[in-house]
């Protein structure tokens, strides 16, 4: 990812949860590029190298990484996940994809070990709002190093709803 300051070792932008928490957004053909990440029991193994590859192909296309680091993870099994990086335009040499529909965002903060608790809460919130999910994503808003530097580990759960 882009380094935001030569004197600061932060690679991820600081996340503002108020902009995303409890939001229902509607997308029409929102552009993303897609890659697969190998996981071991849901823990990403080659996440960093995939993000470097994203950075390289985006720069080669004369574009830039999203300033908010908007990248959705779709866990497809214990062994892999799909990453969807928001894109300004189609990027050659990648799998370009479009997402459309209504997406509900709920932001959580804490250690990744709380993920199961967050998912249970998210399900309750969807039921209370009478929303049905059809596709679920996680948005890991910062890398572990930046989360430590900022003192907060924000994760958004996002799903397509109807």
Order of alpha helices (4+ residues) and beta strands (2+ residues): beta-beta-alpha-beta-beta-beta-alpha-beta-alpha-beta
